[in-house]
Amino acid sequence: TPRTKPTMQAIAEIEKNREDRRRAMAAAKRERERESQLNEKMGHPGDVDFQRMIKAFREQNKDRSRPHAEAGDTKITICVRKRPVNAKEVKKHDYDAVTCLNPMSIVHYCKLKVDGITKYLDSNAFNFDHTFDENATNESVYMCTAQPLVKFVFHDGGHATVFAYGQTGSGKTHTMQGIQSQIAADVFAQADDFARRGYPLDICVSFFEIYGGRCQDLLHRQVLTIREDGAGEVQIVDLEEVQPQNTEELLQVISKGNSLRTTHATEMNDVSSRSHCICQINLREKATGQLHGKLSLIDLAGSERGEDTKNHNRQRRLESAEINRSLLALKECFRALDSGGRGTHIPFRASKLTQVLKDSFVNAKAKTVMIAAVSPCASSSDHTINTLRYADRVKEKRVSAD
């Protein structure tokens, strides 16, 4: 009949379109499998669709990254450093979900819409003074963070602090030890210059840790007491100093101190630093012994969530709880400083850590650099967001202080 032919053509067209869709879906599936295998070979396993979206985001925004420049004359400089994905994470099919576009740090959450099928990217951006990606070297990080403080301590008699903060296994210790090794050479170069100009200084070094609420001298294995004197200055009783004579001797002192700090295996790291470790480099006038300037290098113990400690024994859980308490006390001090106002109570006595750090924040000639170390992995996104929010709180304090 006349109506049959158009109907048959319509049916044929529907069948053809359906077959074309099937072929396209099969081709897309093969392409996804091929891309997944290629990603695995390149060390980037994980959900292909999400990785495509993250890759597209980076491609679209690559021009937003800026060269690193000096942060200026600020009391507090905030930096973020992202480490590379490691072999253990690749085996677990974890993938990179953090984008660094200096000075921005962006954490990508890969989510599903309400239909439970459609995937989309939820990106959370933070701005800091510097953001270093996984390709940044210890040298480049040092030049933008700690190197300006060495000059400040020598030329202005300042009190400078560099501290590394972040979750367990985020690369804090790697970053801090890289800074320590480069500071050694710069400190003696500056000291030699001062001596040539008739102002000789002694380089005096102490190395101690705070573990489980207890303070211990790492170089002399002695338990220490932290007290405030009548002027409100924090004194570490019985802390001994050594006096290296050159760069090599200072590196040996630093290496010894780092080797003696408390470490344990955690869920995130086979060898994890479980103490707050403080290396103090004091510049003293050779003739009088009077303090000229001070540089403190602090590698904070890694924060952990309750979920991270579920397989720990009781001692490790108590250890993690104490670490988190001291980091919370530090955060509360920042909050109090941020709220401002004369007479505002700042709870520095809430922990040994905040007592030690008091001078870094209230001294009129103090400067501080915070390096927030973050993991790149999607499985650590919540931790990374918490670290960046913590750093953002410090940044707010910096803005109100300037």
C-alpha positions as a Python dict, from the first residue, in 0.01 Angstrom:
ca = {
    (1, 'T'): (0, 0, 0),
    (2, 'P'): (112, 363, -45),
    (3, 'R'): (154, 407, 336),
    (4, 'T'): (367, 94, 376),
    (5, 'K'): (673, 218, 190),
    (6, 'P'): (731, 532, 404),
    (7, 'T'): (670, 325, 718),
    (8, 'M'): (926, 65, 612),
    (9, 'Q'): (1172, 343, 527),
    (10, 'A'): (1118, 500, 869),
    (11, 'I'): (1174, 164, 1040),
    (12, 'A'): (1489, 108, 835),
    (13, 'E'): (1612, 456, 927),
    (14, 'I'): (1549, 386, 1298),
    (15, 'E'): (1735, 55, 1273),
    (16, 'K'): (2025, 223, 1092),
    (17, 'N'): (2046, 497, 1355),
    (18, 'R'): (2034, 237, 1632),
    (19, 'E'): (2312, 38, 1466),
    (20, 'D'): (2519, 355, 1420),
    (21, 'R'): (2477, 433, 1790),
    (22, 'R'): (2581, 78, 1884),
    (23, 'R'): (2890, 104, 1665),
    (24, 'A'): (2974, 445, 1810),
    (25, 'M'): (2927, 317, 2166),
    (26, 'A'): (3141, 10, 2091),
    (27, 'A'): (3410, 233, 1939),
    (28, 'A'): (3394, 466, 2240),
    (29, 'K'): (3422, 167, 2474),
    (30, 'R'): (3728, 39, 2285),
    (31, 'E'): (3880, 387, 2294),
    (32, 'R'): (3817, 414, 2669),
    (33, 'E'): (3978, 72, 2724),
    (34, 'R'): (4273, 171, 2506),
    (35, 'E'): (4309, 502, 2689),
    (36, 'S'): (4280, 326, 3025),
    (37, 'Q'): (4559, 83, 2931),
    (38, 'L'): (4773, 370, 2804),
    (39, 'N'): (4712, 567, 3125),
    (40, 'E'): (4816, 265, 3332),
    (41, 'K'): (5137, 223, 3133),
    (42, 'M'): (5214, 591, 3191),
    (43, 'G'): (5145, 555, 3563),
    (44, 'H'): (4804, 727, 3557),
    (45, 'P'): (4544, 461, 3637),
    (46, 'G'): (4190, 540, 3748),
    (47, 'D'): (3858, 647, 3601),
    (48, 'V'): (3917, 752, 3239),
    (49, 'D'): (3621, 990, 3220),
    (50, 'F'): (3724, 1182, 3529),
    (51, 'Q'): (4084, 1200, 3411),
    (52, 'R'): (3966, 1336, 3076),
    (53, 'M'): (3770, 1609, 3254),
    (54, 'I'): (4067, 1700, 3474),
    (55, 'K'): (4295, 1702, 3169),
    (56, 'A'): (4050, 1926, 2981),
    (57, 'F'): (4030, 2163, 3280),
    (58, 'R'): (4409, 2193, 3290),
    (59, 'E'): (4431, 2252, 2916),
    (60, 'Q'): (4164, 2523, 2927),
    (61, 'N'): (4326, 2700, 3223),
    (62, 'K'): (4699, 2650, 3162),
    (63, 'D'): (4751, 3018, 3073),
    (64, 'R'): (4630, 3124, 3419),
    (65, 'S'): (4951, 3004, 3587),
    (66, 'R'): (5190, 3287, 3680),
    (67, 'P'): (5568, 3291, 3731),
    (68, 'H'): (5684, 3283, 4093),
    (69, 'A'): (5763, 3627, 4230),
    (70, 'E'): (5875, 3752, 4571),
    (71, 'A'): (5580, 3770, 4812),
    (72, 'G'): (5685, 4115, 4934),
    (73, 'D'): (5746, 4241, 5285),
    (74, 'T'): (5477, 4042, 5465),
    (75, 'K'): (5486, 3893, 5813),
    (76, 'I'): (5343, 3561, 5694),
    (77, 'T'): (5392, 3398, 5353),
    (78, 'I'): (5171, 3102, 5262),
    (79, 'C'): (5281, 2841, 5008),
    (80, 'V'): (5144, 2509, 4884),
    (81, 'R'): (5353, 2223, 4749),
    (82, 'K'): (5203, 1922, 4574),
    (83, 'R'): (5407, 1603, 4558),
    (84, 'P'): (5398, 1349, 4269),
    (85, 'V'): (5178, 1038, 4274),
    (86, 'N'): (5389, 752, 4413),
    (87, 'A'): (5418, 388, 4304),
    (88, 'K'): (5200, 258, 4588),
    (89, 'E'): (4917, 491, 4482),
    (90, 'V'): (4950, 390, 4117),
    (91, 'K'): (4907, 24, 4219),
    (92, 'K'): (4587, 120, 4400),
    (93, 'H'): (4458, 287, 4079),
    (94, 'D'): (4454, 625, 4249),
    (95, 'Y'): (4490, 932, 4027),
    (96, 'D'): (4599, 1296, 4036),
    (97, 'A'): (4308, 1522, 4136),
    (98, 'V'): (4498, 1839, 4229),
    (99, 'T'): (4587, 2113, 3979),
    (100, 'C'): (4850, 2377, 4054),
    (101, 'L'): (4824, 2702, 3858),
    (102, 'N'): (5042, 2942, 4055),
    (103, 'P'): (4924, 3103, 4278),
    (104, 'M'): (4610, 2884, 4272),
    (105, 'S'): (4565, 2533, 4412),
    (106, 'I'): (4259, 2349, 4278),
    (107, 'V'): (4118, 2026, 4421),
    (108, 'H'): (3890, 1833, 4184),
    (109, 'Y'): (3607, 1621, 4317),
    (110, 'C'): (3473, 1377, 4058),
    (111, 'K'): (3100, 1340, 4119),
    (112, 'L'): (2780, 1194, 3975),
    (113, 'K'): (2465, 1394, 3905),
    (114, 'V'): (2133, 1294, 4062),
    (115, 'D'): (2066, 1048, 3778),
    (116, 'G'): (2355, 839, 3914),
    (117, 'I'): (2508, 813, 3565),
    (118, 'T'): (2624, 1154, 3443),
    (119, 'K'): (2972, 1245, 3566),
    (120, 'Y'): (3089, 1598, 3636),
    (121, 'L'): (3383, 1781, 3791),
    (122, 'D'): (3350, 1990, 4108),
    (123, 'S'): (3662, 2209, 4138),
    (124, 'N'): (3757, 2394, 4460),
    (125, 'A'): (4014, 2673, 4416),
    (126, 'F'): (4235, 2846, 4675),
    (127, 'N'): (4477, 3137, 4627),
    (128, 'F'): (4811, 3162, 4809),
    (129, 'D'): (5143, 3343, 4770),
    (130, 'H'): (5302, 3048, 4591),
    (131, 'T'): (5175, 2715, 4461),
    (132, 'F'): (5434, 2458, 4356),
    (133, 'D'): (5336, 2161, 4139),
    (134, 'E'): (5486, 1812, 4136),
    (135, 'N'): (5768, 1923, 3903),
    (136, 'A'): (5900, 2190, 4139),
    (137, 'T'): (6248, 2123, 4278),
    (138, 'N'): (6363, 2174, 4635),
    (139, 'E'): (6587, 2451, 4499),
    (140, 'S'): (6298, 2647, 4347),
    (141, 'V'): (6088, 2606, 4662),
    (142, 'Y'): (6378, 2724, 4877),
    (143, 'M'): (6444, 3033, 4665),
    (144, 'C'): (6083, 3152, 4703),
    (145, 'T'): (6034, 3062, 5069),
    (146, 'A'): (6331, 3034, 5304),
    (147, 'Q'): (6613, 3211, 5121),
    (148, 'P'): (6470, 3563, 5174),
    (149, 'L'): (6442, 3485, 5547),
    (150, 'V'): (6815, 3416, 5577),
    (151, 'K'): (6889, 3772, 5465),
    (152, 'F'): (6616, 3903, 5697),
    (153, 'V'): (6769, 3728, 5999),
    (154, 'F'): (7121, 3853, 5924),
    (155, 'H'): (7052, 4206, 5800),
    (156, 'D'): (6749, 4295, 6014),
    (157, 'G'): (6819, 4086, 6324),
    (158, 'G'): (6485, 3920, 6266),
    (159, 'H'): (6319, 3611, 6408),
    (160, 'A'): (6217, 3392, 6114),
    (161, 'T'): (6023, 3067, 6105),
    (162, 'V'): (5959, 2817, 5828),
    (163, 'F'): (5714, 2540, 5905),
    (164, 'A'): (5574, 2257, 5696),
    (165, 'Y'): (5217, 2142, 5758),
    (166, 'G'): (5007, 1867, 5600),
    (167, 'Q'): (4867, 1518, 5623),
    (168, 'T'): (5087, 1217, 5689),
    (169, 'G'): (5273, 1123, 5371),
    (170, 'S'): (5224, 1456, 5193),
    (171, 'G'): (5594, 1535, 5153),
    (172, 'K'): (5657, 1771, 5447),
    (173, 'T'): (5982, 1611, 5561),
    (174, 'H'): (6119, 1588, 5205),
    (175, 'T'): (6053, 1960, 5161),
    (176, 'M'): (6190, 2063, 5501),
    (177, 'Q'): (6509, 1858, 5469),
    (178, 'G'): (6565, 2012, 5126),
    (179, 'I'): (6534, 2358, 5280),
    (180, 'Q'): (6764, 2268, 5569),
    (181, 'S'): (7040, 2147, 5337),
    (182, 'Q'): (7033, 2469, 5130),
    (183, 'I'): (7010, 2701, 5429),
    (184, 'A'): (7336, 2557, 5562),
    (185, 'A'): (7537, 2701, 5274),
    (186, 'D'): (7360, 3038, 5274),
    (187, 'V'): (7397, 3086, 5650),
    (188, 'F'): (7774, 3048, 5637),
    (189, 'A'): (7801, 3261, 5323),
    (190, 'Q'): (7623, 3543, 5508),
    (191, 'A'): (7830, 3485, 5825),
    (192, 'D'): (8154, 3509, 5623),
    (193, 'D'): (8034, 3835, 5468),
    (194, 'F'): (7952, 3980, 5812),
    (195, 'A'): (8295, 3874, 5945),
    (196, 'R'): (8470, 4050, 5655),
    (197, 'R'): (8281, 4367, 5745),
    (198, 'G'): (8396, 4348, 6107),
    (199, 'Y'): (8081, 4204, 6262),
    (200, 'P'): (8158, 3838, 6340),
    (201, 'L'): (7871, 3611, 6440),
    (202, 'D'): (7866, 3261, 6586),
    (203, 'I'): (7626, 3009, 6431),
    (204, 'C'): (7465, 2816, 6718),
    (205, 'V'): (7230, 2526, 6648),
    (206, 'S'): (6983, 2334, 6863),
    (207, 'F'): (6759, 2047, 6754),
    (208, 'F'): (6462, 1921, 6955),
    (209, 'E'): (6130, 1745, 6909),
    (210, 'I'): (5788, 1755, 7071),
    (211, 'Y'): (5637, 1408, 7097),
    (212, 'G'): (5342, 1302, 7307),
    (213, 'G'): (5339, 1637, 7486),
    (214, 'R'): (5703, 1593, 7588),
    (215, 'C'): (5997, 1800, 7465),
    (216, 'Q'): (6336, 1634, 7405),
    (217, 'D'): (6678, 1757, 7291),
    (218, 'L'): (6762, 1538, 6990),
    (219, 'L'): (7134, 1616, 6989),
    (220, 'H'): (7190, 1543, 7359),
    (221, 'R'): (6897, 1304, 7434),
    (222, 'Q'): (6771, 1509, 7726),
    (223, 'V'): (6413, 1582, 7833),
    (224, 'L'): (6345, 1957, 7825),
    (225, 'T'): (6111, 2193, 8007),
    (226, 'I'): (5932, 2481, 7835),
    (227, 'R'): (5865, 2785, 8053),
    (228, 'E'): (5772, 3151, 8024),
    (229, 'D'): (5992, 3402, 8204),
    (230, 'G'): (5873, 3718, 8377),
    (231, 'A'): (5882, 3911, 8049),
    (232, 'G'): (5656, 3656, 7879),
    (233, 'E'): (5944, 3513, 7672),
    (234, 'V'): (5936, 3136, 7616),
    (235, 'Q'): (6249, 2962, 7745),
    (236, 'I'): (6343, 2601, 7673),
    (237, 'V'): (6528, 2494, 7986),
    (238, 'D'): (6844, 2279, 7942),
    (239, 'L'): (6836, 2297, 7560),
    (240, 'E'): (7198, 2280, 7447),
    (241, 'E'): (7350, 2443, 7141),
    (242, 'V'): (7630, 2318, 6918),
    (243, 'Q'): (7850, 2551, 6719),
    (244, 'P'): (7938, 2422, 6371),
    (245, 'Q'): (8229, 2599, 6204),
    (246, 'N'): (8134, 2551, 5840),
    (247, 'T'): (7862, 2431, 5604),
    (248, 'E'): (7969, 2066, 5622),
    (249, 'E'): (7955, 2060, 6003),
    (250, 'L'): (7611, 2224, 6002),
    (251, 'L'): (7486, 1962, 5755),
    (252, 'Q'): (7618, 1689, 5985),
    (253, 'V'): (7433, 1840, 6283),
    (254, 'I'): (7110, 1860, 6081),
    (255, 'S'): (7150, 1503, 5956),
    (256, 'K'): (7206, 1375, 6310),
    (257, 'G'): (6901, 1556, 6444),
    (258, 'N'): (6675, 1429, 6166),
    (259, 'S'): (6795, 1071, 6212),
    (260, 'L'): (6703, 1071, 6582),
    (261, 'R'): (6346, 1202, 6565),
    (262, 'T'): (6055, 971, 6644),
    (263, 'T'): (5909, 783, 6347),
    (264, 'H'): (5653, 503, 6306),
    (265, 'A'): (5473, 330, 6021),
    (266, 'T'): (5125, 465, 5943),
    (267, 'E'): (4848, 380, 5697),
    (268, 'M'): (4988, 645, 5463),
    (269, 'N'): (5362, 600, 5507),
    (270, 'D'): (5601, 318, 5600),
    (271, 'V'): (5831, 562, 5784),
    (272, 'S'): (5632, 859, 5912),
    (273, 'S'): (5757, 1140, 6136),
    (274, 'R'): (5538, 1135, 6447),
    (275, 'S'): (5691, 1430, 6630),
    (276, 'H'): (5708, 1802, 6571),
    (277, 'C'): (6075, 1860, 6493),
    (278, 'I'): (6236, 2201, 6547),
    (279, 'C'): (6581, 2304, 6422),
    (280, 'Q'): (6684, 2643, 6561),
    (281, 'I'): (6975, 2838, 6414),
    (282, 'N'): (7071, 3125, 6644),
    (283, 'L'): (7307, 3400, 6534),
    (284, 'R'): (7505, 3530, 6832),
    (285, 'E'): (7748, 3819, 6848),
    (286, 'K'): (8092, 3665, 6888),
    (287, 'A'): (8209, 3919, 7146),
    (288, 'T'): (7907, 3916, 7379),
    (289, 'G'): (7705, 3603, 7295),
    (290, 'Q'): (7399, 3826, 7258),
    (291, 'L'): (7132, 3701, 7020),
    (292, 'H'): (7144, 3883, 6686),
    (293, 'G'): (6878, 3684, 6499),
    (294, 'K'): (6702, 3349, 6497),
    (295, 'L'): (6586, 3108, 6228),
    (296, 'S'): (6351, 2820, 6320),
    (297, 'L'): (6284, 2532, 6080),
    (298, 'I'): (5985, 2327, 6192),
    (299, 'D'): (5867, 2000, 6041),
    (300, 'L'): (5525, 1937, 6194),
    (301, 'A'): (5399, 1583, 6248),
    (302, 'G'): (5137, 1479, 5994),
    (303, 'S'): (4768, 1516, 6067),
    (304, 'E'): (4547, 1205, 6041),
    (305, 'R'): (4173, 1145, 6030),
    (306, 'G'): (4007, 891, 6257),
    (307, 'E'): (3962, 665, 5953),
    (308, 'D'): (4339, 673, 5894),
    (309, 'T'): (4406, 532, 6242),
    (310, 'K'): (4150, 250, 6245),
    (311, 'N'): (4418, -20, 6210),
    (312, 'H'): (4658, 137, 6461),
    (313, 'N'): (4722, -6, 6806),
    (314, 'R'): (4622, 193, 7113),
    (315, 'Q'): (4958, 371, 7144),
    (316, 'R'): (4951, 486, 6780),
    (317, 'R'): (4593, 611, 6817),
    (318, 'L'): (4685, 809, 7129),
    (319, 'E'): (4987, 945, 6942),
    (320, 'S'): (4769, 1059, 6650),
    (321, 'A'): (4517, 1216, 6888),
    (322, 'E'): (4795, 1415, 7060),
    (323, 'I'): (4930, 1534, 6723),
    (324, 'N'): (4585, 1647, 6612),
    (325, 'R'): (4528, 1824, 6947),
    (326, 'S'): (4848, 2023, 6910),
    (327, 'L'): (4767, 2115, 6548),
    (328, 'L'): (4420, 2224, 6659),
    (329, 'A'): (4580, 2439, 6931),
    (330, 'L'): (4791, 2603, 6661),
    (331, 'K'): (4478, 2669, 6457),
    (332, 'E'): (4305, 2823, 6760),
    (333, 'C'): (4599, 3060, 6802),
    (334, 'F'): (4559, 3171, 6442),
    (335, 'R'): (4188, 3225, 6500),
    (336, 'A'): (4257, 3437, 6808),
    (337, 'L'): (4517, 3640, 6621),
    (338, 'D'): (4274, 3682, 6332),
    (339, 'S'): (3993, 3808, 6557),
    (340, 'G'): (4240, 4077, 6667),
    (341, 'G'): (4184, 4353, 6912),
    (342, 'R'): (4405, 4461, 7199),
    (343, 'G'): (4373, 4238, 7500),
    (344, 'T'): (4259, 3939, 7292),
    (345, 'H'): (4360, 3619, 7469),
    (346, 'I'): (4578, 3400, 7246),
    (347, 'P'): (4592, 3042, 7385),
    (348, 'F'): (4964, 2978, 7328),
    (349, 'R'): (4981, 2769, 7647),
    (350, 'A'): (4733, 2514, 7505),
    (351, 'S'): (5019, 2295, 7379),
    (352, 'K'): (5397, 2270, 7383),
    (353, 'L'): (5397, 2335, 7008),
    (354, 'T'): (5215, 2669, 7035),
    (355, 'Q'): (5438, 2775, 7324),
    (356, 'V'): (5745, 2716, 7108),
    (357, 'L'): (5587, 2900, 6814),
    (358, 'K'): (5470, 3199, 7021),
    (359, 'D'): (5769, 3413, 6933),
    (360, 'S'): (5712, 3348, 6561),
    (361, 'F'): (5380, 3530, 6566),
    (362, 'V'): (5394, 3798, 6835),
    (363, 'N'): (5751, 3925, 6801),
    (364, 'A'): (5756, 4264, 6628),
    (365, 'K'): (6053, 4155, 6414),
    (366, 'A'): (5913, 3815, 6316),
    (367, 'K'): (5844, 3668, 5974),
    (368, 'T'): (5693, 3328, 5904),
    (369, 'V'): (5665, 3106, 5598),
    (370, 'M'): (5411, 2825, 5602),
    (371, 'I'): (5446, 2547, 5345),
    (372, 'A'): (5130, 2339, 5316),
    (373, 'A'): (5225, 2002, 5169),
    (374, 'V'): (4948, 1815, 4987),
    (375, 'S'): (4898, 1474, 4831),
    (376, 'P'): (4781, 1478, 4467),
    (377, 'C'): (4553, 1176, 4498),
    (378, 'A'): (4176, 1163, 4465),
    (379, 'S'): (4162, 935, 4770),
    (380, 'S'): (4320, 1214, 4978),
    (381, 'S'): (4101, 1498, 4846),
    (382, 'D'): (3923, 1552, 5180),
    (383, 'H'): (4258, 1572, 5358),
    (384, 'T'): (4392, 1808, 5094),
    (385, 'I'): (4089, 2037, 5126),
    (386, 'N'): (4137, 2044, 5506),
    (387, 'T'): (4505, 2135, 5465),
    (388, 'L'): (4423, 2414, 5219),
    (389, 'R'): (4149, 2549, 5446),
    (390, 'Y'): (4396, 2550, 5735),
    (391, 'A'): (4645, 2742, 5520),
    (392, 'D'): (4367, 2976, 5410),
    (393, 'R'): (4296, 3057, 5775),
    (394, 'V'): (4662, 3152, 5820),
    (395, 'K'): (4638, 3368, 5506),
    (396, 'E'): (4342, 3556, 5654),
    (397, 'K'): (4552, 3624, 5963),
    (398, 'R'): (4830, 3756, 5736),
    (399, 'V'): (4593, 3993, 5559),
    (400, 'S'): (4467, 4140, 5887),
    (401, 'A'): (4823, 4184, 6015),
    (402, 'D'): (4959, 4375, 5717),
}
